[in-house]
């Protein structure tokens, strides 16, 4: 179940005087609402939960895994390209090593 999917946010082009699409991408600050609800709902709802915003780097990836998200949605990959997966995975690997975890499954829901 995806939590907090982004709604269409209109903007106004003041030169053309018409309604246009506002920002379509999330920013890293938007992760907090998703973290809260994923952590609160993970023991009450028996399905995988996913945040739809705020996962822009390795730090955000670790945060959602700790909150018990099993299928992170990586916006940064969409924006920067598939090379970002390696960057995020390297961060995750370093994090696991620094904290003496042997696998990702050990941090999910901690």
N, C-alpha and C positions, 0 to 999 in steps of 0.2 A: 504494500500500500504506500503510495507516494503522499507525503505530507507537505502542505504548503506550496502547492504548485503556483506559479506566478499568474496573476490575472493580467489581462490586457490593461495597460496604463496609457490612456491617451495624453497627448501633448498638443500644443498649438504652435504651428509655424506662423510667427507674427508677420513675416514678410508676405507669405502667400495667403495668409488669413484662412487657414484650413486646419482641420484636425489631422494629426499624424500620430504614428505609434511613438510612445515614450520609450524609455530604456527597456530593453528586452532581456538583458543579462543581470544576474544577481551580482552582489559584491560580497567580499568576505565577512562583512559585519552582519549579514543576514543569517548566519549559521546558528545564532543563539536560540532563536525561537524553535527551530527544528530540533536542536540538541535537547532542549527542555522536554518537548513532547515525545520524542523518540524514547528518551530515558523513562518518562512517566508511563508511556503506553506499552513498552516492550514486555512487561510482565502481565499485562491485562488483556492484550490482544494476541491471538495465536496465529500471526502471520508475519512475514518479513516487512519491516518498515524502512522507508527510504526518504531522506531529505532531498528536496528538489532545488535547494539553493545553498550557497555559501561554501561549497567545497572547491576551493580555488588552488590549494597547495597541499603539501604533505601534512602540514599541521592540521588543516581542516579534515583531511582524510583520517588521521589518527583520532581526532575528536569524535567523529561520527561512529567510528568503530568502537571506541570506548563507551559511547552512548547506546550501543547495541544495534547499530545499523549494519546489516550483512551485505548490502548491495549499494555501495556509494555511487552517487551520480556525479561524475567529475566534469564540471562546467569548464574548467581550465583546458581540458583536452579538446573540447568543442571549439574554444576560442583560439588556442595556440597550436593545436595539432597533436597527433598521436605521440610525438616525442616527449610530451609532458608526462605521459604514463610512466616512462622510465625515471624521470625526475622525482615523481611522487613515490614510486616504489622504492627508490633509493632512500628517500627520507624515512619511509616506513621501516625499511630494513635496518637503518641506523638506529631508529627509535627502539625497535625490538631488541637489538643488541645492547644498547645502553641500559635497558631495563631488564635484561636477562630473560626475555621471552623467547621460546623456540619456534613459535608459530603465531600467525594472526589470530587464530581461533582463541588463543589464550587472553587476548585483550578485548574481545567482543563482549560488551556489556559490563565491563569492569567499573 
